Amino acid sequence: MRTCFKAVIFLFCFATPLLAQNSTNNLKPSWWSKFLYLSGNAADPAPGTTTSIIAGTNVDVSNECGPQSETFIATNSAHPQNLAGGANEIFRNPMRGYSSGDGGSSWTGVDLPLPASNGANSSDFGSDPTLAFDSQGNLFYGYIVVFFGNGKQNGVNGTEMAVARSTDGGRSYPGVSFFSFATGSDHFNDKPMITADANPGSPFRDSVYIAWDAASGGSSNGGIRFGRSADSAQTFTVTRIDDPNGPGQSIGAVPFVGPKGEVYVAWNDLASDTITFNRSFDGGVTFGSPSVVATKNLTLQSNIPAELFRGALVYPACDADRSNGPHRGRLYCSWMDSNSTGNTDIFMAFSDNQGATWSAPVTVADPLHNVDRFNQWMAVDPVTGDVNFSFYDTRNDTTGSRFQTDIFFTQSVNGGASFSSPNTRVTTVSSNEHDCNGVFPCAGVNLGDQQGDYEGLTSFGGVSHPIWTDSRLNLTASSGCRTNLLMEEVFTATVGRTK
């Protein structure tokens, strides 16, 4: 989900009149497509428990009617064959959770809980999935809840954070904590990311951390929020960790944990055009002053052809080396930015002193002309120390317009000094959400949603699992679905070490 943004000033996106001022899709919040559909239509029927289908070396995880977007995935280090994933449901209110007990070969899907609606004639929905396992195999699924009126004229009534808990690897979520409710007059809770301290020797072992941005239209009520829990996500203590005197122009906060329980958070600082960073050495109780990982060219997004109607978001993905290898403790951060040719590419920097200073940014993908990369995610393998990346890539486009996308994967086995090349193509079929058999744009495509703002990746023991939004299957009314739109499905694959 993305808050409105225009001319480096947040537009406070809580009331429909303000949203209506934005005449183009890419200036509307990323939850707007879901909000608009659910405000004007009955939600799609609940699919119940779903099972995945095989698509060659790719797996259709969701396998259901209606579009999904913004995917995430995590590995249970206590039982590595147990994977858990999540995605937004665009035509339905709840979040969707996925689980696999066989290393990603097959999956089941279930809905996650939502709270009661807020006020008369109102409803609510979830958005922005993020998942993490602790060292004991407990699973935590974070998301936001958006409360809105019954009819789009009533607008958004508020937002709050949610963290659901599973003790069976993601097959069910019997418990959920809701917290940090905010009305539109204060701020909008947006874009959470969650992690857990799974380090056996950490003094903060099994603490759960979640970070998000509180979009506020430039007031001091905004900024980056951080929640910590020492009771398996039953309760959270929330603090602000960016500059308290700043304008609150930040988005895309990502928490990650070092090998001794150090807590790190990075985010996209829109006011200064930097990837910004903060750290805590007491389990997230206190943080220092924010510092800079790197400067960047793009502020919020880039309207590349593959995301022309939505805009690809500049979103950091970071991790720490928790292995026993030669780079134990090294921090890595990655992000999308424009390169010297004007295309979008994936950049990375690392730190060997707990984030005090960072290396000069380098690109991680193959050096190709006139190719866009976006929605990257990064995972450092806690066993091997390999640094792994997955991202959308347009190198296989046959339209001549950089519409078609594939998921590619690259890896560094030497601490970021070099990356596997040629990059590994993960998808077996390209997706195209614009040009369908010569028709531009595709008839009925949900242009405000598209791939979403991020896709996930998890790595453990030399095996990686990217997860992504894929539109190769056009599930229409002819296949039993009640709508005749291009449908995005959740796909995943298994990738071994590339070197």
N, C-alpha and C positions, 0 to 999 in steps of 0.2 A: 504494500500500500504506500502511496506517495502523497504527501501534502502538496497543495498548490504552490507554484513558484513562478515569479515573473520579475524580471529586471533586478535580480539578486535581492528581492524582498519577498518574504513569505506572504501569500494572500491567505487570510484566515478562512478556512474552507468548511465552515460549519453550517451555514445557512444557504439554502438554494439560491436566493437572490445574488449572493456573491459568486456562487459557482456559475450562475448564468452569465456573468460578465465575461467569462472565459470562452471565447468563440471557437477555440481549437481544442481537440482532444488532449494534446500533450500539455495543456495548461491546467487540466483538471486532475484531481487526485486519482491515484490508481485504483482506489476502491469505487470510483464513480460508476464504472460499468456495472458492478454488482449492485450497488445502491439503486441505480436507475432501473435495472431489470426487476429487482425484487419490489421496488416501489410501484411498478406498473403491472406486474404479473405475479401470479401465484408461483411459489417455488416449485421446482421439479420434484417429483415424488422421491422419497428416500429409497436408495437402491438396496438397503440392508447390507449384509456382508457380501462383499464382492471378492472374486478371485482373479488373478492375473492371467494373461495369455502370452505365449511365446511368439516373438517376431524375429526369427533367426537368432542372432546373438544379442538382440535387444528384447526387453520384456516390457509389455504394456501393463504397468502396475495397476492403474486405475480401472481400465476396462469398464467404463460406465458412460451413460448418456450425460450430456452437459459438459461444458468446458472446465478444465482445471488450469491453474497457473501457480507460479511461485512455489517451487518445490524445495524440499530439504530432506536430508538423510543423515543417519547416525549409526555407528557400530557399537554393539555391546562388547566391551573388551573382556568381560567375564565369560562370555559365550560368543565368540566372533561370528558364528554362523547366524546369529540373531541380528538382523538389520531392522531399522524402523524409519519410516518416511512420513512426510506430510505434504499437503497441498491445499491451496484455496479452491473452494467450490464456488463457481461464479453464478450458477443458476439455483443454488441452494444456500440456506443460511449457515449450517454448521461447517466446521473444519473437517477435513478428511484425514484419517490416520491409516498408515499402511504398515504391515509387519511381515517379515520373512524369517523362517527358521532354518532355511537351507542355503544360506549365503547369497540370496537374491535370485535364485532360480524360480521361485514362486512366491506370491504375495497374497495377503488378504487385506480387505479394507473395511474400516468402521468409521462411524461418526464420533466427534468429540462433543462434550457437553457445552451448552450455552446457559447463561443465567436467565432469570425472568426478565421480561421486557421492562422498560423504564417509562412509566406513565401510561395514560389512557391511549388507546388506539395506536400503540407503538409496537415495534418489533426490534430484533437485533440480529447481527450476523458476525461471524468471525473472519479474520484475515491475517496474513503474514505468518506462516508456520516456521517454527524453529525447534529443533530437538537435540537432546543430549542424554547420555547414560552416565550414571555415577559408577564407582568402582564395584558396587554390589549388584549391578544389573538393573537398578531402578531407572525408569525412563521418565523424562520430563519433556513436555510438549508445550511450548510457549506460543501465544498468539494474542491479538487484540480483539476486543469486542466493540462493535460500533452499534450504538442505539439510535434508532431513527423512527420518525413518525410514519403512520400508516397513510402513505401518499407523499410523494416527493416534495409537495409544497410545505410540509412540516419540517423538512430538513433533518439534520443530525442533532440528537438530544445529548450526546456525550460519548465518551470512550473509556475503556478501562483495560487493564492488563489481565491476562489469564495464563496460568500454568497448570496443565493437567498432569496427572501422575498415573503411571502404569507399572505394575509389578510382574506382568506376564509378557514382557517384551513388545508391547504395543498392540496386543490382541484386544485389550479393553482398557478403559480409562475411568475407573470408578470414582476417583477423587479429582477435584479441581479447585484451585485458589483463584479468586477474583480480587483485584486490588488496584489502587491508584485511579479511581474514577475521576474524570474531569469533564466539566461541561464546556460548551463552546466558548463561553466567556473567559475561560482560563487558558487551556491549551488542548491540543489533540495528541493523544498517545499514539505513536506510530513506529513501525518498523523495528520490532524487537528481535534480538538475537540472544540465545541462551547457551550456557556452557556449565559443566560441572567439574569439580576438582576430583579426577579419578586417580591421582597420584597416591600410591600406597603409603609413601613415607611423608606425605604433606601434613603439617599440623592442622590444615583446614580441610582434610579429606572429606569428600562427599558434600561439601558446600555447593550450593547451586547459585549461579549468577546470571542475571539477565540485564541487558542494557537496551535502551530505546531513545528515540528523540521525542521531545515534547514540543511540537510545532505550535508557535504562539503568535505568528505575525510580527515578530521582531521585538516582542516585549521581554522583560526579565523573567516572565513565567515559563519561558521555553528552555532550550538547552538539552543536554544529554543527561538522562536519568539512569541510575544504576540501582538495581535491587539485589540484595544478598539474602540467602536463606541458609540457616544451619540446622533446619529441621525437616529436610527432604521436601522443601517447597510448600510446607504447610502455611508458613508466614514469610513475609519479606519486609526488610528494612530498606527504605528508598532514600537515596541522596542524589544531588546533582554534582557531576564531576567535571564539567567544562568551566570556563570562566564565568563566575556568577554575575559579573558586571557586563558581560557580552550581550549581544542582541538575540541570542537564541537561534542563530541561523546555522544549524547543524543537522545532519541527517545520516542515517546508516551506521549506527554504533554497533561494533562487534567486540564482544568480550572473549578473552582466551586466557589460558592458565599455563604458567611455566612449571618446570619439573619440581620445584620446591614449594609450590602453592602460590607463587606470585600471580597477581591478578592484573591483567592488561586490558585496556579498551582503546580501540581506534575508531575514528569516524571521519566523515567528509565535512570539513568546516567550510561552509559556503561563503562566509564573510571574508575569509582570508585566502580562499582558493588553495587550501592545503589538506593533506591527510594528517590529521591531528591525533595525538596519543596521550594517554595518561596511565598511571600505574599505582598499584597498592601492594604493600608488603605485609599487611596485617589482615588478610582475608577479606579485603574490600571494605573495611571499616573506615579507613581514611585514604585519600589520594593526594598526590602531589600536585604541582602546577602542570597544565597541559603543555606539551612540546610538539614539534613538527617532525613528522616522518619524511615528508617531501612536499614540494609545491607541485601544482598541476595546471594544465591549460584549461580544462573544462570545469565549469562550476557545478551544475546539477546533473546535466544530462547531455546527450547528443542525439539529434534526430536523424540517425543514419537510415538508409533505405529500408533495412530489415525491421526497424522500429520507427518508421517515419511518422506514424500517427500517435505514438506513445512516447518515444524517447527512451534511449538506453541510459540507465542511471549510473552515475559514478558512485560506486559502493565498495568500500574496502573489505577484503577477506584476509584474515590474519590467523597465524597459528604459531606455536612454539615447539621446538624440538625437545620432546620428553624421552627420547630414546637414550640408550647408553653409548651411543656412537660418538664420533669425534666432534660433532657440533651440538652436543647436548646443551640446552639452554639458549641456543640461538633463536631469535625472534624473526619472523617473516611477515611482511604485509604486502598485499597486492591490490591493484585497482585498475580500472579502465581510464585511459586518457587518450587524447589525440596525439598522433606521432608526426614526424616531419613531413609526411605526405598528405596530412589532413585526415587520414583514416583513424579509426579507433583501434587501439591495441592494448595489451595487458602488460602492466609494469609491476616490478617487484623490487623491494629493498629489504635488507636484513640488518640486525643489530646483535652484537656480541656483548653488550654491556647493559642489558636489561632495558633497552630503549633510550639510553642517554644520548646516543648518536646512532645514525643510520648510514648505510652504504648508499652510494649513488644509484638511482633507479636503473634497472635494465629491463628489456623486453624478454618475455619468456617463450613466445611463439615463433614459428618459422618466419623469416624475413621475406614477406611476399608483398607485391605491389597491388594497390587498389583492393584490399581485403579488409573487412571490418571484423573485429572481435569484441564481444560484450558478454555481460552476465557471467563473469568468471567466478569460480570458487576455488579455494586452495585448502589443502589438508596435508599436514605433516604427519607421516606415519610414525606412531609412537614406538614401534618396534624397530623399524629399519632406519628411521630418520630421513627417508626419502621425502622430497618436497614435490607435491603433486598438484596439478592444475587441470581444470576442465573449463570449457568456454564455448559459446556459440561462435561460429566462424563461417564466412561467406566465400571461401576459396573455391568451392565447387559450384558456384552459381552459374547457371546456363542461360539466364535471362538477359545478362549484360547489365543488370541494374542492381546487383548485390541484394536481391530479395531472398534468395534461398539460403537456408542455414543448415549447418551440421554441428554436432557436438564433437570437439576435438580434445585430446588429452596430451599433456606433456609432463615430464618428470625430470627432476634433478637428483642425482645420487651423490653429489659432491658439494652439498651445502649451498646451492644456487650459483656455483661457478659456471655451469653449463646446463643445457636442457636437451632432452631427447629430440632428435630431428632425423627424418621428418616426423612431425607430430602424428599421433595415432588418431585416425578417424574412428569415433565410437559409434555414431549412428550409421545404420545400413541404408537408410532412405533419408533424403533431404526433406526439410519442411519449407513451406512457402505460404505465408499468410497474406500475400498481396496479389500475386499474378497467378490466377487459377486457370490453366488452359487458355492463356491469352487474355483473360478478363482481368482488368485492373480497376479498382481493387476487387478482391474476391467477393462475390455476391454473398451478403449476410455475415461476413466475418466480423467478429467482435473486435474492432480496431482499437478500442480503448483499453482492452485487456492484453491481447497478444501473449507474449511469453512471460509477462510479469517482470519484476525488478531484479530477481536473482534466481539462480539454480544451485543445487547443493552438490557436495562431494564428500565422501568419507573414505579413509584409508587405514588399513590395519594389517600388519604382517605381510606386507608385499602385495596386497590385493586392494584395489580401489573400486569404488562404486559411484560413478556420477549418476545424477538423477536430473531430469529435465522435462520441459514442456514440449510436446511433439504434436504436430498437426498432420501427420501422414495419413491418419485414418479419419475420413469424413463421416462421422457417425450421424446420420440424418434420420428423418422419419421413416425412410425405407428400411432402415436397420432396426426399427423398433423404438427409436427415440422420437420424442414428440416435437422437436424443433428441427428446422431445416437450415442449420448453420454449420459453418466449419467448426469442428470440435477439437480442442486441444486436450490431449491425453498426457498422463504422467508415464514416462518411460525411464528405464534404467538399464545398466549393463555392468558386467564384471570385467575389469582390466587388470592384468598382471603387470609385474615390473617390466619396464621397457628396455632396460639394459642389463 
